[in-house]
């Protein structure tokens, strides 16, 4: 797949504008009514792969998960300080720049018989909806895209959003199976128009969202795990299936994480995550974490501490995750294996889950370039048993999902990794983010009174 040129983000307006041929002197060529699907898809994928996966809300959630820290005196985001206005930009990214473009793409592609594009649009819509609902809970969807006909859409219950996610994924799979109409190519930054890979992604997403509901009201862990295992039979089969966005690395074309960790942002890694690698004797330390430029040591900041240290005395992620030309990994084959390991643990027990768990860890380590001797030694100290199996599966999944908000979902539904309230924390550890001020001002809904510590619908335990 060709490396993405982030400058195409500026083409986002083309999703509603575009380049309709000038065939009528009474038509305004700057305000065409339709745009080809291949002009809508790239900006939408860029929004998802950059602004949603590594944007502001990701930085917030990763501080809640004690992966990142701010080299600032408290109170700050890391000590659970948030105002509703802090989420305005993220809401715009999810809705105006993301979902609105995808809904438009889907409608147009269906009308034109371009079902390859329609299938991709539905799968990306499911992913975007899933990410949004896991952050906010109830969100607008069924009434959200009617334009001036409904400027104040009622929020859908999260349970209904989850049902819609599975419906969208099934419909996307069916659309791709038709293989009808134009075929995406270089305009598809994720898979280059490879329907087989998109289909395997859709099935893996189905498994991910089934497992989110293992403790949801009215659902059972065994049933959800079995659904996930069935979906994974048609899911990702190797690293080539990774759902990732590539970056050129040139000026203005850098991976967003590289930009997030620039000194001007004061963002570094936390002591929790850096010390975890040391405690485990994890061979991925040098592969995933960069030593502090000032000392050459692997050092994270204690979240919430009063003093402000030298930024260059703290570690940042390695170039594998935060280099200018690094990839953003939205969902990976190792995650698919960890999902399978957890589901197998629920359905069949520790012995059956163990080889899948080991394969998941090895898959991630191999991706990073860790040799077999190192990962065999490591796994000997991380053996599953009847009391630690879920904990180790989720902990190792979180390491493989480094910089992914998926770990925030797993923490809330399983209690792992075990976290304690940070120093100078203003509340208990947050379990959601606040609704944005722009919604509270223009579309008042009862759900908007939710606090950071309130649970979303599926978050019922731990």
KEDRENFI-598975 format. One record per residue (C-alpha): residue in one letter; x, y, z. Coordinates in steps of 0.5 Angstrom, whole numbers, padded with zeros to 4 digits, always signed. Example, Ala and Ser with C-alpha at 12.3 -4.5 7.8 and 13.67 -1.06 7.14 Angstrom:
2
A+0025-0009+0016;S+0027-0002+0014;
This chain:
462
X+0000+0000+0000;X+0003+0007-0002;X+0005+0011+0004;X+0000+0016+0006;X+0001+0024+0004;X-0003+0027+0010;X-0003+0034+0006;X-0009+0030+0003;X-0013+0032+0010;X-0014+0039+0007;X-0018+0036+0002;X-0023+0034+0007;X-0028+0039+0004;X-0028+0036-0003;X-0032+0030+0001;X-0038+0035+0000;X-0035+0039-0006;X-0030+0036-0011;X-0029+0037-0018;X-0036+0036-0022;X-0035+0037-0030;X-0037+0044-0032;X-0042+0043-0037;X-0047+0048-0035;X-0046+0055-0035;X-0051+0056-0030;X-0047+0051-0025;X-0042+0054-0020;X-0036+0049-0021;X-0034+0051-0014;X-0040+0048-0011;X-0042+0041-0015;X-0047+0037-0012;X-0043+0030-0012;X-0036+0028-0012;X-0033+0021-0014;X-0032+0016-0009;X-0025+0016-0010;X-0025+0023-0008;X-0029+0022-0001;X-0025+0016+0001;X-0018+0019+0002;X-0020+0025+0007;X-0025+0020+0011;X-0019+0015+0012;X-0014+0020+0014;X-0019+0023+0019;X-0020+0016+0022;X-0013+0014+0022;X-0010+0021+0024;X-0015+0025+0028;X-0019+0020+0031;X-0013+0015+0033;X-0008+0019+0035;X-0011+0026+0036;X-0013+0030+0043;X-0018+0025+0046;X-0013+0019+0045;X-0008+0023+0049;X-0013+0024+0054;X-0015+0017+0055;X-0007+0014+0055;X-0006+0019+0061;X-0012+0016+0064;X-0009+0009+0062;X-0002+0012+0065;X+0002+0011+0059;X+0003+0018+0057;X+0004+0024+0062;X+0005+0031+0062;X+0011+0035+0064;X+0007+0040+0068;X+0005+0041+0075;X-0002+0039+0077;X-0008+0039+0076;X-0008+0037+0069;X-0011+0032+0064;X-0007+0027+0067;X-0010+0028+0074;X-0017+0028+0071;X-0018+0035+0070;X-0023+0036+0064;X-0028+0041+0062;X-0033+0040+0057;X-0030+0045+0052;X-0024+0040+0051;X-0028+0035+0047;X-0031+0040+0042;X-0025+0039+0037;X-0026+0031+0038;X-0033+0031+0037;X-0032+0035+0031;X-0027+0030+0028;X-0032+0024+0029;X-0038+0027+0027;X-0037+0033+0022;X-0030+0030+0019;X-0031+0023+0020;X-0038+0020+0020;X-0041+0025+0016;X-0036+0024+0010;X-0037+0016+0011;X-0045+0017+0011;X-0045+0021+0005;X-0040+0016+0001;X-0044+0010+0003;X-0050+0013+0000;X-0047+0015-0006;X-0043+0009-0007;X-0050+0005-0006;X-0053+0009-0011;X-0048+0009-0016;X-0047+0001-0016;X-0040+0002-0013;X-0041-0003-0007;X-0033-0004-0006;X-0034+0003-0004;X-0040+0002+0000;X-0037-0004+0004;X-0031+0000+0006;X-0036+0006+0008;X-0040+0001+0012;X-0034-0002+0016;X-0031+0005+0017;X-0037+0007+0020;X-0038+0001+0025;X-0030+0003+0027;X-0032+0010+0028;X-0038+0009+0032;X-0035+0004+0036;X-0029+0008+0038;X-0034+0014+0039;X-0039+0010+0044;X-0034+0007+0048;X-0031+0014+0050;X-0038+0018+0051;X-0043+0012+0052;X-0050+0014+0048;X-0049+0018+0042;X-0053+0021+0036;X-0053+0016+0030;X-0060+0014+0027;X-0062+0022+0027;X-0055+0025+0026;X-0055+0026+0019;X-0061+0029+0016;X-0058+0036+0016;X-0063+0042+0017;X-0069+0037+0017;X-0066+0035+0024;X-0061+0040+0028;X-0062+0037+0035;X-0062+0029+0034;X-0064+0025+0040;X-0058+0020+0042;X-0058+0013+0041;X-0057+0008+0047;X-0051+0005+0047;X-0054-0002+0047;X-0057+0000+0040;X-0051+0003+0037;X-0047-0004+0039;X-0053-0007+0035;X-0052-0002+0029;X-0044-0004+0029;X-0045-0011+0028;X-0051-0009+0023;X-0046-0005+0019;X-0040-0010+0019;X-0045-0015+0016;X-0047-0011+0011;X-0040-0008+0009;X-0038-0016+0008;X-0044-0017+0004;X-0043-0011+0000;X-0035-0013-0001;X-0038-0020-0003;X-0041-0017-0009;X-0035-0014-0012;X-0039-0009-0016;X-0037-0003-0019;X-0031+0001-0019;X-0025-0002-0015;X-0021+0003-0010;X-0014+0003-0011;X-0009+0008-0009;X-0014+0012-0006;X-0015+0007-0001;X-0010+0008+0004;X-0011+0002+0009;X-0011-0004+0004;X-0011-0001-0003;X-0018-0004-0005;X-0016-0011-0003;X-0023-0013-0001;X-0021-0020+0002;X-0017-0016+0007;X-0023-0011+0008;X-0027-0017+0010;X-0022-0020+0015;X-0022-0014+0018;X-0029-0013+0019;X-0030-0020+0022;X-0024-0018+0027;X-0028-0012+0028;X-0034-0016+0030;X-0030-0020+0035;X-0027-0014+0038;X-0034-0011+0039;X-0037-0018+0041;X-0032-0018+0047;X-0033-0011+0049;X-0040-0014+0052;X-0038-0020+0056;X-0041-0016+0062;X-0046-0012+0059;X-0053-0012+0062;X-0057-0018+0058;X-0051-0021+0055;X-0046-0027+0058;X-0039-0028+0057;X-0040-0035+0054;X-0044-0033+0049;X-0040-0027+0047;X-0034-0031+0047;X-0037-0036+0042;X-0039-0031+0037;X-0032-0028+0037;X-0029-0034+0036;X-0034-0036+0030;X-0032-0029+0027;X-0025-0030+0028;X-0025-0036+0024;X-0026-0031+0018;X-0022-0026+0021;X-0014-0023+0020;X-0009-0029+0019;X-0003-0025+0019;X+0001-0019+0020;X+0000-0017+0013;X-0008-0016+0015;X-0006-0010+0020;X-0011-0005+0020;X-0005+0001+0019;X-0004+0008+0016;X+0003+0009+0013;X+0006+0016+0014;X+0011+0019+0009;X+0015+0022+0014;X+0017+0028+0010;X+0016+0035+0013;X+0008+0036+0014;X+0008+0029+0013;X+0010+0026+0020;X+0006+0021+0024;X+0002+0025+0029;X+0005+0021+0035;X+0012+0024+0033;X+0008+0031+0033;X+0005+0029+0040;X+0011+0028+0043;X+0015+0034+0041;X+0018+0038+0046;X+0013+0044+0046;X+0007+0039+0048;X+0011+0037+0054;X+0008+0030+0053;X+0013+0024+0055;X+0012+0017+0058;X+0009+0015+0065;X+0013+0012+0070;X+0008+0007+0070;X+0009+0004+0063;X+0017+0005+0063;X+0018+0001+0070;X+0013-0004+0068;X+0018-0006+0062;X+0023-0006+0067;X+0020-0010+0072;X+0018-0016+0067;X+0025-0016+0064;X+0021-0015+0058;X+0026-0015+0052;X+0021-0010+0048;X+0023-0004+0053;X+0029-0002+0048;X+0024-0004+0042;X+0018+0000+0044;X+0021+0006+0049;X+0027+0011+0047;X+0032+0012+0052;X+0032+0020+0055;X+0036+0024+0051;X+0039+0027+0057;X+0041+0021+0061;X+0041+0015+0056;X+0036+0012+0061;X+0029+0009+0061;X+0025+0014+0065;X+0018+0016+0066;X+0015+0021+0069;X+0011+0020+0076;X+0004+0023+0074;X+0001+0028+0078;X+0008+0030+0082;X+0009+0037+0083;X+0016+0039+0080;X+0017+0040+0073;X+0023+0036+0070;X+0027+0037+0064;X+0023+0034+0058;X+0030+0031+0056;X+0031+0027+0062;X+0024+0023+0060;X+0023+0017+0055;X+0019+0018+0049;X+0016+0012+0045;X+0021+0009+0040;X+0021+0010+0032;X+0017+0004+0031;X+0011+0008+0034;X+0013+0015+0034;X+0018+0016+0029;X+0016+0021+0023;X+0015+0015+0018;X+0012+0010+0023;X+0005+0007+0022;X-0001+0008+0026;X-0004+0001+0028;X-0011+0001+0029;X-0012-0006+0029;X-0007-0012+0029;X-0006-0019+0028;X-0003-0020+0035;X-0010-0016+0038;X-0014-0021+0034;X-0010-0027+0037;X-0011-0024+0044;X-0018-0023+0043;X-0018-0031+0041;X-0014-0032+0047;X-0019-0029+0052;X-0025-0032+0048;X-0022-0039+0048;X-0020-0038+0056;X-0028-0037+0057;X-0031-0042+0053;X-0025-0048+0054;X-0021-0046+0060;X-0013-0044+0061;X-0010-0050+0057;X-0014-0049+0051;X-0012-0041+0051;X-0005-0042+0053;X-0002-0043+0046;X-0006-0038+0043;X-0004-0033+0048;X+0004-0035+0047;X+0003-0034+0039;X+0000-0027+0041;X+0006-0025+0045;X+0011-0028+0040;X+0007-0025+0034;X+0008-0018+0037;X+0015-0019+0039;X+0017-0022+0032;X+0014-0015+0029;X+0018-0011+0033;X+0024-0016+0032;X+0025-0019+0038;X+0029-0026+0037;X+0026-0033+0039;X+0031-0034+0045;X+0029-0027+0048;X+0021-0028+0048;X+0022-0036+0050;X+0025-0033+0056;X+0020-0028+0057;X+0014-0033+0056;X+0017-0037+0061;X+0016-0032+0067;X+0009-0030+0064;X+0006-0037+0064;X-0002-0038+0065;X-0005-0041+0070;X-0012-0041+0073;X-0012-0035+0077;X-0008-0030+0073;X-0010-0032+0066;X-0015-0027+0064;X-0010-0022+0068;X-0004-0024+0063;X-0008-0024+0057;X-0010-0017+0058;X-0004-0014+0060;X+0000-0017+0054;X-0006-0015+0050;X-0005-0008+0052;X+0003-0008+0051;X+0001-0010+0044;X-0004-0005+0043;X+0001+0001+0045;X-0002+0008+0044;X-0009+0005+0042;X-0015+0007+0046;X-0017+0000+0046;X-0014-0001+0052;X-0018+0003+0056;X-0024-0001+0054;X-0021-0007+0056;X-0019-0004+0063;X-0026-0002+0064;X-0029-0009+0063;X-0024-0013+0066;X-0020-0009+0071;X-0013-0010+0068;X-0008-0007+0068;X-0009-0006+0075;X-0009+0002+0076;X-0009+0006+0082;X-0011+0013+0082;X-0005+0018+0081;X-0002+0023+0085;X-0006+0029+0086;X-0012+0026+0082;X-0018+0030+0082;X-0023+0024+0083;X-0023+0016+0082;X-0020+0014+0075;X-0024+0016+0070;X-0029+0011+0066;X-0031+0016+0060;X-0030+0023+0057;X-0035+0029+0058;X-0040+0031+0052;X-0037+0037+0049;X-0039+0044+0050;X-0042+0045+0043;X-0047+0039+0044;X-0049+0042+0051;X-0050+0049+0048;X-0054+0047+0041;X-0057+0040+0042;X-0059+0039+0050;X-0059+0032+0052;X-0060+0029+0059;X-0054+0024+0058;X-0050+0030+0058;X-0050+0031+0065;X-0045+0025+0066;X-0039+0026+0070;X-0032+0023+0068;X-0033+0017+0073;X-0040+0015+0071;X-0040+0008+0067;X-0042+0007+0060;X-0048+0002+0059;X-0043-0004+0058;X-0038-0002+0064;X-0042-0006+0070;X-0036-0009+0074;X-0029-0008+0076;
